[in-house]
Amino acid sequence: MKFLHIEYCGLNEISEAAIHQHPCKKVHQAPLEHPIAAWVRNQLQLLAENEEILCYDFPKEKVELFYDVLNEAHAEKAKDPSRPWKYLPIPDEENYPYPIAQYEKEYGQIYYESLYKYITVLGVILNIFDFEKNQLIITIK
């Protein structure tokens, strides 16, 4: 199973060799949620990759943008009917490298719980993370 990790290391310390040695410190780890992984792939700059690991830069501007998108998506929960994939749709399987189970198109409540976990993590990051000294990255492995 693939996981999405939010990690950090010193500013400009990340390199493809460093990914293999795992010098970064973990902030958050979760099973791969396809709408979130698709957003990452479409919005963030790929720093390094190999067969098993993709590493994306996650600058403060993108953290703020993602936080706003997640809040909008989570707000859909209160609407009737809710539309969980309005802001973070399930990706098109033709242009997406990870297999998507059919049941995931029906998992509304779990989807909102997942969004809330990311909202919480990103809220903490925005309040305490030092973007001037450290680099935030997202890895999929």
N, C-alpha and C positions, 0 to 999 in steps of 0.2 A: 504494500500500500504506500502511496506517495503522501508526503506531508509537506505543508507549507510552514516555513520557519521565518520569523522575524528576528534578526540578529543585528549586532553592532560590533564594530571594531574601530580602531583609531582611524582618523581621517586619512584617506588615500592609502590605507594598508592592504586593501583587498586586491588580490590578484588570483589568477587561475591556480597557481601553485598553492596559494594560501587557502583556497577553498578545500583542497585535499587534506591539508593539515588541520583544518577546523580551528583557526585562532580566534574566531568570533565568539561572542557571548550571546546566549539565547535570551530573547525577550518574550517570545510567544511561539508555541508550536501547536498545530491543529491538523487533523486529516484534511486532505485536499478537497476543498469545496469548489466545485466547478465554476460558478459565477464569479467567485473571488479570484480564482486562478486565471480566468479569462480576462478580468479587469487588469490584473498584474501584467499579463503578457501584452495587452494592448496599450497600457499607459506608461509602463516603466522601461527604462533603458537596461538592456541586457549587458551585464558586466563581463560574465564569463560563463562557459558551459562545457560540460563533457557529457559522456553517455548517461550518467546518472544524476547529475546536478545542474540546475540552472540557477544563476545568481543575478539578481536585479538590484540596481541602485534605488533607494527609497528616500529621496530628499524631502525636506520639510514641506515644500509646496505640494508635493504629491501626497504626503501624509494628511495634510489639511484637506485636500481635494477628496481623497478617499474617505476620510472621516465624514465629510459633508454628504457624499454619495450614500454611505452606509446609513446615516441618520435619515435621509430621505426614504431609502428603501425600507428601513425599519418602521417609519411612520405609516407606511402602507398597511401595516398590521391592524391599525385602528379603523381603517376604512371598510365599508361594506359595499360591494365585495372587495376583499383585499386582493392586490395584484402583486404577489411577492417578487416577480421577475421584471417589473417595470423598469427599475433602475439598474439592476444587475441580472440580466437575462442569462439563462443557461446557454452556453456557447453552441454554435453550429458544429456538429460532430465532424463535418468535412474539413474544417480548418482548425481543429483542436486535437492535440496529440494524446489526450488521456481518454480512456473509454468511459462513457457515461451510462449508468444503469437507468433503465426506464422508470423505476420507482422514484428517482430523484426529481422527476417532473411533477410529482405529487406531494412533496414533503414540506408543505408550508410552515407548520409550527417549528419543525427542526431548523428550517431555514432562518426563521426570525431569531431563534436562540443563538444560532451561529453568528448572525449579524451583531447581536448584542455583545457577544464575547469580543468580537473585533472592535466594536465601538468603544468598549471599556478599555481595551489594550491601547488603542490609538489615542484615546483621551488622556491616559496616563503618560504616554510618550510625548504628546504635545505639551503637557504641563511640566515634565521634569527632564526630558532628554536634551542633552547639550549637542546641538547640530553643528556647532562651531569647532568642537574638538573630536567628535565621533561621526562615523558614517553608519547610517542605518541601511540594512540590506534585507531583501527577501530572497530566500532560497527555496527551491522546490526539489526535494530529494526523497 
